[in-house]
Structure formats: structure tokens, C-alpha cells
């Protein structure tokens, strides 16, 4: 999953959970959570973001 796709999914998830004008869609929320929590999704984002300094 690309960084842009990951970001898009997080934005949609945020909207579904926090926008009072959007009806709750539990199936879609769980699907998005499953997508963004996969190890390859996290790896794609880590690869695009600088690592924090250690120490």
C-alpha cells in the first residue's frame, strides 16, 4: 500500500469516526482498520517517514 493510499484510508476512517453528519458504518470502519493495521502498510509509511533520533 502506498503512503498516499494509507493516508487516504486514515482520513476516511477519521471522517467516519468523528464527523457527526456521517452515518456510522461499522463494516467500513473495521475494513479500514484492518487495512491500516497490516504490517506492510506500516512498513510503507515508515519507509516514507524519517525515523526519530535515538537517545
Secondary structure, DSSP 8 states (H G I E B T S, - for coil): --HHHHHHHHHHHHHHHH-TTS---HHHHHHHHHHHTSHHHHHHHHHHS------
